[in-house]
Amino acid sequence: RALGMYELQATINHSCEPNVGYDVTLDSGLKVIALRDIRKGEQLLNSYVHADEDLPTRRALLEQYEFTCTCPRCTLEQAMISTPL
């Protein structure tokens, strides 16, 4: 079991459409890895939960962080659930 405190990681917010991920190793510590091209000035976003889960599952998992995600993906998926066919 290990514990790490990383200043950069603490400043990266959540999105269910992350643009960064993490690689943690014992020899080099934490690396922030770009998952796609990131524009200058664009906020770095990581998913606090498995982003491949469905909306209800992601929301349940995010309850431990005491917020409801309103990223573009969640907003679109909520609209699809709320709109009758």
C-alpha positions in Angstrom: 0.0 0.0 0.0 1.3 3.5 -0.9 0.3 7.1 -0.5 1.4 10.0 -2.7 0.6 13.6 -2.7 1.0 15.4 -6.0 0.6 19.2 -6.3 -0.2 19.1 -10.0 -2.7 16.3 -9.7 -4.6 18.3 -7.0 -5.2 21.1 -9.5 -6.7 19.0 -12.3 -10.5 19.0 -12.3 -12.9 16.3 -13.4 -14.6 15.7 -16.7 -16.2 12.5 -18.1 -14.4 13.6 -21.3 -10.9 13.8 -19.9 -8.0 15.3 -21.9 -5.3 13.9 -19.6 -4.7 10.7 -17.7 -2.1 9.6 -15.1 0.8 7.2 -15.2 2.2 6.4 -11.7 5.4 4.4 -11.3 7.6 3.8 -8.3 10.7 5.1 -10.1 9.3 8.3 -11.8 6.3 9.1 -9.6 3.3 10.7 -11.3 3.2 11.6 -15.0 0.3 13.5 -16.5 -0.3 12.1 -20.0 -2.2 13.9 -22.8 -5.0 11.8 -24.2 -5.5 14.1 -27.1 -4.2 17.4 -28.4 -4.6 20.2 -25.8 -4.9 23.8 -26.9 -2.8 26.5 -25.2 -4.9 27.8 -22.2 -7.2 24.8 -22.2 -8.0 23.4 -18.7 -6.5 20.0 -17.9 -9.3 17.5 -17.1 -9.1 14.0 -15.8 -12.0 11.6 -15.0 -12.2 10.8 -11.3 -14.2 7.6 -12.2 -14.1 5.1 -15.1 -15.3 7.3 -18.0 -16.6 4.2 -19.9 -19.4 3.7 -17.4 -23.0 4.9 -18.1 -24.3 8.1 -16.7 -26.2 6.7 -13.6 -23.1 4.7 -12.6 -20.7 7.7 -13.1 -23.0 9.9 -11.0 -23.2 7.3 -8.2 -19.4 6.9 -8.2 -19.0 10.7 -8.1 -21.2 11.1 -5.0 -18.0 10.5 -2.9 -16.7 13.8 -4.3 -19.9 15.5 -3.4 -20.8 17.0 -6.7 -22.8 16.3 -9.8 -20.8 16.4 -13.0 -22.2 18.8 -15.6 -19.5 18.2 -18.3 -20.7 18.3 -21.9 -21.0 14.5 -22.0 -23.1 14.3 -18.9 -25.3 17.2 -20.0 -25.9 15.5 -23.4 -26.6 12.1 -21.8 -29.0 13.7 -19.3 -30.9 15.4 -22.1 -31.2 12.2 -24.0 -32.6 10.4 -20.9 -35.0 13.3 -20.2 -36.3 13.6 -23.8 -39.0 11.1 -24.8 -38.6 9.5 -28.2 
